[in-house]
Amino acid sequence: MNRLVIEADLAGQRISRHIYGHFSEHLGRCIYGGLWVGEDSRLPNVRGIRADVVEALRAIKVPNLRWPGGCFADEYHWMDGIGPRDRRPCMVNTHWGGVTESNHFGTHEYMDLCEQLGCEPYICGNVGSGTVREMQQWVEYLTAPSGPMADWRRANGRRDPWVVRLWGVGNENWGCGGNMRPEYYADQFRRYATYCRNFGGNALYRVACGPAGADYRWTEVLMRDAGRSMQGLAPHYYCGSGRHSHSATEFGEEDWFDQLRRALQMEELVTRHAAIMDQYDPERRVGMIVDEWGAWHAVEPGTNPAFLYQQNSLRDALVAAVTLNIFNRHCERVQGANIAQTVNVLQAMVLTEEHGDRLVRTPTYHVFEMYKQHQDAMRVPVHLSTEQYSCGDAEIPALSASASRQEGGAVLVTVCNVHPSRTVELECELRGMEASQARARVLTGQAITAHNTFDAPDTVCPATFEVSAPQRGRLVVRMPARSVVALELD
């Protein structure tokens, strides 16, 4: 029997809205053509920022946007991206296709984008090829109320300092960010953290580069040697690699199963990294910030392999949903996360036409919309007993769930059925709350490969889902195959 116990009266730990963060890198068509079209574009824009993309992203309550990378961050020199655009020096984007980067989208444009989205900026600074002074001056340029950097900012059109709390000190410094050993990076982080100072009322939240997947030694060394200097540690984990995976839309049940099995490994990664962090930080002062995660498939046929443009199917929606359930359940340690990436790259929220004006919301986008009420709500403990879904000799839990209590008292329960062909009956028991109403929506599709296109943008989108009202704290939900259900109880 599948049974979900929801302890509504034990809500206590807040699910940080920053778990629902996003990531935009100078990679392929994420920035140029995705977020930035320029003020002279025929596409509707606000100061060069594409209006329909902003509208779509505002609807999912983007809490923060990580920028400028990714690997690009550790070759990005911020001073090249300020001042008159026609005078900004170009550079070669050596990580992503060797294309010429115009630097037309820089610090001021990014901060404008964040203000249009209503989200916090999350800037990743250059440790790999930059200097301490360079990052120190970037912090000062953005946040200082006075001084030479503030004067330069005012000369470039911004009088008042911005509030920029979230700062990543390098990216993947074990790899593209410098191929550093953890001991060396820990010393570098302490050095950078020393000189990245608070100005005015801006208090920095310094995020250290975390491990790649299951590199537990990296976490051990960083927490041991630099834990006192950081406010966050950023693991990265992709549940698939473009070098080894198949198409995003042409796959069978074995591929479906394998992708979801690897997505569910996030539970073990979070648990084991959190246990190491607890040894050095029992008060849980340092947040785990999983600032790159998601599905990584082969690029779409006919596109530049370095641009990482991939479609997004119902399988990706389930990857996102089970991962967010994991983060919600571990919100005492997971304080932030950033899915990769926002537009036109990897597991994107939105895809835009390369030579047109249309936009499509992906199945993953709809998961973030269905889950958005978890942001800053209080986690409700859940206890799930679930059947297993078997494929070959392996098996994974068929169901995944998390829950939160809203400020007004309603409880949001998000449940996934990863079985591709079996409807699963789930008995729910609601404890500590008298609920008389239940409303639900479901995200599913006719096939495991279902996805949205520019010609058929609503193939996979949420629909109203009929559920009975709770009776004496109990209700039964018939979870359709390959589905995500958002259930609101009040």
C-alpha positions as CSV (number, residue, x, y, z in Angstrom):
1,M,0.0,0.0,0.0
2,N,1.2,3.5,-0.8
3,R,0.7,5.8,2.2
4,L,1.6,9.4,2.9
5,V,1.4,10.8,6.4
6,I,1.4,14.7,6.5
7,E,2.4,16.1,9.9
8,A,0.7,19.5,9.4
9,D,1.1,20.6,13.0
10,L,4.9,20.0,13.0
11,A,5.8,22.6,10.4
12,G,8.9,24.4,11.7
13,Q,11.8,24.8,9.2
14,R,11.4,27.4,6.5
15,I,11.9,26.3,2.9
16,S,14.1,29.1,1.5
17,R,12.8,30.6,-1.7
18,H,16.4,30.5,-2.9
19,I,16.1,26.8,-3.4
20,Y,14.1,27.8,-6.5
21,G,16.9,29.9,-8.0
22,H,18.0,30.0,-11.6
23,F,21.2,30.3,-13.5
24,S,22.2,32.3,-16.6
25,E,25.6,32.0,-18.3
26,H,27.2,33.5,-21.3
27,L,26.7,30.3,-23.2
28,G,25.0,29.7,-26.5
29,R,21.7,31.6,-26.7
30,C,21.0,32.0,-22.9
31,I,22.1,35.7,-22.7
32,Y,22.1,36.9,-26.3
33,G,18.8,36.1,-28.0
34,G,17.4,34.7,-24.8
35,L,17.5,37.4,-22.2
36,W,19.2,40.2,-24.1
37,V,18.1,41.4,-27.6
38,G,19.3,45.0,-27.5
39,E,17.4,48.2,-27.4
40,D,17.1,48.3,-31.3
41,S,15.6,44.9,-31.6
42,R,12.2,44.4,-33.3
43,L,11.2,42.2,-30.4
44,P,9.5,43.9,-27.5
45,N,12.1,44.8,-24.9
46,V,12.7,47.0,-21.9
47,R,16.1,48.6,-22.2
48,G,17.3,45.7,-24.4
49,I,15.9,42.9,-22.1
50,R,13.4,40.7,-23.8
51,A,9.9,41.5,-22.4
52,D,8.2,38.2,-23.0
53,V,10.9,36.2,-21.3
54,V,10.8,38.5,-18.2
55,E,7.0,38.1,-18.1
56,A,7.3,34.3,-18.2
57,L,10.0,34.2,-15.5
58,R,8.1,36.6,-13.2
59,A,5.2,34.2,-13.2
60,I,7.3,31.5,-11.5
61,K,8.6,33.9,-8.8
62,V,12.4,33.7,-9.7
63,P,14.0,34.4,-6.3
64,N,17.6,34.8,-7.5
65,L,19.5,34.6,-10.8
66,R,23.1,33.4,-10.8
67,W,25.4,35.1,-13.4
68,P,27.8,35.3,-15.4
69,G,28.6,31.6,-15.1
70,G,29.5,28.8,-14.8
71,C,32.9,28.2,-16.4
72,F,32.6,31.6,-18.1
73,A,32.7,33.3,-14.7
74,D,36.4,32.4,-14.3
75,E,37.4,34.1,-17.5
76,Y,35.1,37.1,-17.2
77,H,36.6,40.5,-16.3
78,W,33.8,42.7,-15.1
79,M,35.3,46.0,-16.1
80,D,35.0,45.0,-19.7
81,G,31.2,45.0,-19.3
82,I,30.6,48.6,-18.1
83,G,30.4,52.0,-19.7
84,P,29.2,52.8,-23.3
85,R,28.6,49.5,-25.1
86,D,30.3,50.7,-28.3
87,R,33.5,51.1,-26.3
88,R,33.5,47.8,-24.5
89,P,36.3,45.5,-25.5
90,C,35.4,42.1,-26.9
91,M,36.8,38.7,-25.8
92,V,36.7,35.1,-27.0
93,N,34.5,32.8,-25.0
94,T,37.0,29.9,-24.9
95,H,34.7,27.6,-22.9
96,W,31.6,27.8,-25.1
97,G,32.3,27.6,-28.8
98,G,35.1,30.1,-29.2
99,V,32.6,32.8,-30.2
100,T,33.3,36.5,-29.7
101,E,31.7,38.0,-26.6
102,S,30.7,41.6,-27.2
103,N,30.3,42.4,-23.5
104,H,27.1,44.3,-24.3
105,F,25.4,42.5,-21.5
106,G,27.4,43.5,-18.4
107,T,26.9,44.5,-14.8
108,H,24.4,47.3,-15.3
109,E,22.3,45.2,-17.7
110,Y,22.3,42.3,-15.4
111,M,21.2,44.4,-12.4
112,D,18.4,45.9,-14.6
113,L,17.3,42.3,-15.5
114,C,17.2,41.4,-11.8
115,E,15.1,44.4,-11.0
116,Q,12.7,43.6,-13.8
117,L,12.4,40.0,-12.6
118,G,12.0,41.2,-9.0
119,C,14.8,38.8,-7.9
120,E,18.1,38.9,-6.0
121,P,21.3,39.0,-7.9
122,Y,23.8,36.2,-7.4
123,I,27.1,37.1,-8.8
124,C,29.9,34.5,-9.4
125,G,33.3,36.2,-9.2
126,N,36.5,35.3,-11.1
127,V,39.0,33.3,-9.1
128,G,40.4,31.2,-11.9
129,S,41.9,33.9,-14.0
130,G,41.1,37.0,-11.9
131,T,42.6,38.7,-8.9
132,V,41.5,39.5,-5.4
133,R,41.6,43.2,-6.2
134,E,39.3,42.7,-9.2
135,M,36.6,41.0,-7.2
136,Q,37.1,43.4,-4.3
137,Q,36.5,46.3,-6.6
138,W,33.4,44.7,-8.2
139,V,31.8,44.4,-4.7
140,E,32.7,48.0,-4.1
141,Y,31.5,49.2,-7.4
142,L,28.1,47.6,-6.9
143,T,27.5,48.2,-3.2
144,A,29.6,51.1,-1.8
145,P,27.8,54.3,-1.1
146,S,30.9,56.4,-1.6
147,G,34.5,56.1,-2.8
148,P,36.2,55.9,-6.2
149,M,34.3,52.8,-7.3
150,A,31.0,54.4,-6.3
151,D,32.0,57.5,-8.3
152,W,32.7,55.3,-11.3
153,R,29.3,53.7,-10.9
154,R,27.6,57.0,-10.8
155,A,29.4,58.2,-13.9
156,N,27.9,55.1,-15.6
157,G,24.4,56.1,-14.7
158,R,23.7,54.5,-11.3
159,R,23.6,56.9,-8.4
160,D,22.6,54.7,-5.4
161,P,24.4,51.5,-4.5
162,W,22.7,48.2,-5.2
163,V,22.0,45.5,-2.7
164,V,24.0,42.5,-3.8
165,R,24.1,39.9,-1.0
166,L,24.9,36.7,-2.8
167,W,28.5,36.2,-4.1
168,G,30.1,33.1,-5.4
169,V,33.8,33.0,-5.0
170,G,34.8,31.2,-8.1
171,N,33.1,28.3,-10.0
172,E,34.1,24.7,-10.2
173,N,37.6,25.5,-9.2
174,W,38.4,21.8,-9.1
175,G,37.9,21.8,-12.9
176,C,37.3,24.6,-15.4
177,G,37.9,27.2,-12.7
178,G,41.6,26.4,-12.3
179,N,42.0,22.7,-11.7
180,M,42.8,23.4,-8.0
181,R,43.3,21.0,-5.2
182,P,40.8,21.5,-2.3
183,E,43.6,22.6,0.1
184,Y,44.8,25.3,-2.4
185,Y,41.3,26.5,-3.2
186,A,40.4,26.6,0.6
187,D,43.3,29.0,1.1
188,Q,42.3,31.0,-2.0
189,F,38.7,31.3,-0.7
190,R,39.9,32.6,2.7
191,R,42.0,35.2,0.9
192,Y,39.2,36.4,-1.3
193,A,36.7,36.3,1.5
194,T,38.9,38.6,3.5
195,Y,38.9,41.3,0.9
196,C,35.3,41.0,-0.3
197,R,34.0,43.4,2.3
198,N,30.6,44.7,3.4
199,F,29.8,48.3,2.4
200,G,27.1,50.3,4.0
201,G,24.2,48.1,5.0
202,N,25.1,45.4,2.4
203,A,26.1,42.1,4.2
204,L,27.8,39.6,1.9
205,Y,26.8,36.0,1.8
206,R,30.0,34.4,0.5
207,V,29.5,31.1,-1.3
208,A,32.5,28.8,-1.7
209,C,32.9,26.4,-4.6
210,G,31.6,23.1,-3.5
211,P,32.3,19.5,-4.7
212,A,31.5,17.8,-7.9
213,G,28.9,15.2,-7.2
214,A,30.2,12.6,-4.7
215,D,33.6,14.2,-4.0
216,Y,33.2,14.1,-0.2
217,R,36.8,14.9,0.4
218,W,36.4,18.3,-1.2
219,T,33.6,19.1,1.3
220,E,35.7,17.8,4.2
221,V,38.7,20.0,3.3
222,L,36.7,23.1,2.6
223,M,34.6,22.8,5.8
224,R,37.7,22.0,7.8
225,D,40.0,24.7,6.4
226,A,37.6,27.5,5.3
227,G,34.2,26.8,6.9
228,R,34.5,29.8,9.3
229,S,35.0,32.2,6.4
230,M,32.0,31.1,4.3
231,Q,28.3,31.5,4.5
232,G,27.5,28.9,1.8
233,L,29.1,25.9,0.1
234,A,28.0,25.1,-3.5
235,P,28.0,21.4,-4.7
236,H,27.2,20.7,-8.4
237,Y,25.4,17.7,-9.7
238,Y,24.0,16.9,-13.1
239,C,22.0,13.7,-13.5
240,G,23.3,13.1,-17.0
241,S,26.1,14.1,-19.2
242,G,25.9,15.3,-22.8
243,R,28.8,13.1,-23.7
244,H,27.0,9.9,-22.8
245,S,23.3,10.7,-22.9
246,H,20.8,10.2,-25.7
247,S,18.3,12.7,-27.2
248,A,16.1,14.8,-24.9
249,T,13.0,13.6,-26.8
250,E,13.8,10.2,-28.4
251,F,14.3,7.6,-25.7
252,G,12.8,4.5,-24.3
253,E,11.8,3.3,-20.8
254,E,15.4,2.2,-19.9
255,D,16.6,5.8,-20.5
256,W,13.6,7.2,-18.6
257,F,14.4,4.9,-15.6
258,D,18.1,5.6,-15.7
259,Q,17.6,9.4,-15.8
260,L,15.2,9.4,-12.8
261,R,17.4,6.9,-10.9
262,R,20.3,9.3,-11.2
263,A,18.1,12.3,-10.3
264,L,17.1,10.5,-7.1
265,Q,20.8,10.1,-6.2
266,M,20.6,13.7,-5.1
267,E,19.1,12.4,-1.8
268,E,22.3,10.5,-1.0
269,L,24.5,13.4,-2.1
270,V,22.7,15.9,0.0
271,T,22.6,13.6,3.0
272,R,26.2,12.7,3.0
273,H,27.6,16.2,2.2
274,A,25.3,17.6,5.0
275,A,26.7,15.0,7.4
276,I,30.2,16.3,6.8
277,M,29.1,19.9,7.1
278,D,27.4,19.0,10.4
279,Q,30.7,17.8,11.8
280,Y,32.3,21.2,11.3
281,D,29.2,23.4,11.6
282,P,26.7,21.8,14.0
283,E,24.7,25.0,14.2
284,R,24.2,24.9,10.4
285,R,25.3,28.4,9.9
286,V,26.7,27.5,6.5
287,G,24.0,26.8,3.8
288,M,24.3,24.2,1.2
289,I,23.8,26.0,-2.1
290,V,23.4,23.5,-5.0
291,D,23.9,26.2,-7.6
292,E,24.2,24.0,-10.6
293,W,21.9,21.0,-11.0
294,G,19.7,19.4,-13.6
295,A,19.5,17.1,-16.6
296,W,22.1,17.2,-19.4
297,H,21.2,15.6,-22.7
298,A,22.7,15.6,-26.2
299,V,22.2,18.8,-28.0
300,E,19.4,19.1,-30.6
301,P,20.4,17.9,-34.0
302,G,21.8,20.7,-36.2
303,T,22.7,23.0,-33.4
304,N,26.2,24.0,-32.2
305,P,27.4,21.3,-29.8
306,A,29.1,23.9,-27.6
307,F,25.8,25.9,-27.1
308,L,24.1,23.1,-25.1
309,Y,20.7,23.7,-26.6
310,Q,18.4,20.8,-25.7
311,Q,14.7,20.1,-25.7
312,N,12.8,19.5,-22.5
313,S,10.4,16.6,-22.1
314,L,8.0,15.2,-19.4
315,R,11.0,13.2,-18.2
316,D,12.8,16.5,-17.3
317,A,9.7,17.7,-15.5
318,L,9.9,14.6,-13.3
319,V,13.6,15.2,-12.8
320,A,12.9,18.7,-11.6
321,A,10.0,17.7,-9.4
322,V,11.8,14.8,-7.5
323,T,14.8,17.0,-7.0
324,L,12.9,19.9,-5.6
325,N,11.1,17.5,-3.3
326,I,14.5,16.4,-2.0
327,F,15.6,20.0,-1.4
328,N,12.4,20.8,0.4
329,R,12.8,17.9,2.7
330,H,16.4,18.9,3.5
331,C,15.8,22.6,3.9
332,E,17.5,22.7,7.3
333,R,20.8,22.5,5.3
334,V,19.9,23.2,1.7
335,Q,19.4,27.0,1.7
336,G,19.7,27.6,-2.1
337,A,19.9,25.9,-5.5
338,N,20.1,27.0,-9.1
339,I,18.8,24.9,-12.0
340,A,20.9,25.0,-15.1
341,Q,19.9,27.0,-17.1
342,T,17.2,29.7,-17.5
343,V,16.8,30.1,-21.3
344,N,17.9,28.0,-24.3
345,V,20.6,26.0,-22.4
346,L,20.4,22.6,-20.7
347,Q,17.2,22.1,-18.6
348,A,15.8,25.5,-19.5
349,M,12.6,27.1,-18.3
350,V,12.0,28.8,-21.6
351,L,13.0,28.2,-25.2
352,T,13.1,31.0,-27.8
353,E,13.2,30.7,-31.6
354,E,16.7,31.4,-33.0
355,H,15.2,33.3,-36.1
356,G,11.8,34.2,-34.9
357,D,9.8,35.8,-32.1
358,R,8.1,32.8,-30.5
359,L,8.7,31.6,-26.9
360,V,7.7,28.2,-25.4
361,R,7.5,27.3,-21.7
362,T,9.0,23.9,-21.0
363,P,7.6,21.1,-18.8
364,T,10.2,22.0,-16.3
365,Y,8.9,25.6,-16.2
366,H,5.5,24.3,-15.3
367,V,6.9,22.3,-12.4
368,F,8.5,25.5,-11.0
369,E,5.1,27.2,-11.4
370,M,3.3,24.4,-9.6
371,Y,5.9,24.4,-6.8
372,K,6.2,28.1,-6.3
373,Q,4.0,28.3,-3.2
374,H,6.7,26.2,-1.3
375,Q,8.9,29.3,-1.4
376,D,9.4,30.6,2.1
377,A,6.7,28.4,3.4
378,M,7.2,26.2,6.5
379,R,8.3,22.6,5.7
380,V,5.8,20.0,6.8
381,P,7.3,16.6,7.7
382,V,6.0,13.8,5.5
383,H,6.4,10.0,5.9
384,L,6.0,8.2,2.6
385,S,5.6,4.4,2.2
386,T,5.8,3.6,-1.5
387,E,5.9,0.7,-3.9
388,Q,8.9,0.3,-6.1
389,Y,9.2,0.9,-9.8
390,S,11.3,-1.8,-11.4
391,C,13.2,-1.8,-14.7
392,G,15.4,-4.7,-15.5
393,D,17.2,-5.7,-12.3
394,A,17.0,-2.2,-10.7
395,E,14.3,-0.4,-8.8
396,I,13.5,3.0,-7.5
397,P,10.7,4.4,-5.4
398,A,7.6,5.0,-7.5
399,L,6.5,8.0,-5.5
400,S,8.2,11.2,-4.2
401,A,6.7,13.9,-2.0
402,S,7.2,17.0,0.0
403,A,4.9,19.4,1.8
404,S,4.8,22.9,3.3
405,R,2.4,25.1,5.2
406,Q,1.6,28.5,3.9
407,E,1.2,31.7,6.0
408,G,-2.6,31.5,5.7
409,G,-2.6,27.9,7.0
410,A,-3.1,25.9,3.7
411,V,-0.9,23.0,3.1
412,L,0.7,22.3,-0.3
413,V,1.7,18.7,-1.0
414,T,3.6,18.0,-4.2
415,V,3.7,14.3,-5.2
416,C,5.4,12.6,-8.2
417,N,4.6,9.2,-9.8
418,V,7.7,8.3,-11.8
419,H,6.2,5.0,-13.1
420,P,5.8,5.5,-16.9
421,S,2.7,3.4,-17.3
422,R,1.0,2.6,-13.9
423,T,-1.6,4.6,-12.1
424,V,-0.7,4.5,-8.4
425,E,-3.3,4.9,-5.6
426,L,-1.9,6.9,-2.7
427,E,-3.7,7.1,0.7
428,C,-3.0,10.4,2.4
429,E,-3.4,11.0,6.2
430,L,-3.4,14.6,7.4
431,R,-2.4,15.0,11.0
432,G,-2.7,18.1,13.2
433,M,-5.0,20.0,10.9
434,E,-8.7,19.9,10.1
435,A,-9.0,20.3,6.3
436,S,-12.3,20.4,4.5
437,Q,-11.2,21.3,1.0
438,A,-8.7,19.9,-1.5
439,R,-7.7,21.4,-4.8
440,A,-5.2,19.9,-7.2
441,R,-3.5,20.2,-10.5
442,V,-1.6,17.6,-12.5
443,L,1.2,17.7,-15.0
444,T,1.5,14.7,-17.3
445,G,1.5,13.8,-21.0
446,Q,0.4,11.1,-23.4
447,A,3.9,9.7,-23.7
448,I,7.2,9.7,-21.7
449,T,8.7,11.8,-24.5
450,A,6.0,14.4,-24.6
451,H,7.3,17.9,-24.9
452,N,6.3,21.4,-26.0
453,T,7.3,23.0,-29.3
454,F,6.9,26.4,-30.9
455,D,4.0,24.9,-33.0
456,A,2.5,22.9,-30.1
457,P,3.4,24.9,-27.0
458,D,0.7,23.4,-24.7
459,T,1.4,19.6,-25.2
460,V,2.6,19.4,-21.6
461,C,1.0,21.9,-19.2
462,P,-0.9,21.8,-15.9
463,A,-4.5,20.8,-15.8
464,T,-7.1,20.7,-13.0
465,F,-7.1,17.4,-11.2
466,E,-10.2,16.0,-9.5
467,V,-9.7,14.9,-5.9
468,S,-12.2,14.2,-3.2
469,A,-12.4,16.4,-0.1
470,P,-10.7,15.0,3.0
471,Q,-12.8,12.9,5.3
472,R,-11.7,12.8,8.9
473,G,-8.2,13.7,7.8
474,R,-7.9,11.2,5.0
475,L,-8.2,11.2,1.3
476,V,-7.1,9.0,-1.6
477,V,-5.3,10.3,-4.6
478,R,-5.1,8.2,-7.8
479,M,-1.7,9.4,-9.2
480,P,-1.7,9.1,-13.0
481,A,1.4,7.4,-14.5
482,R,4.3,9.8,-15.2
483,S,2.8,12.7,-13.3
484,V,3.4,15.5,-10.9
485,V,0.5,16.5,-8.7
486,A,0.2,19.7,-6.6
487,L,-2.4,19.2,-3.9
488,E,-3.6,22.1,-1.7
489,L,-5.4,21.4,1.5
490,D,-7.3,23.9,3.6
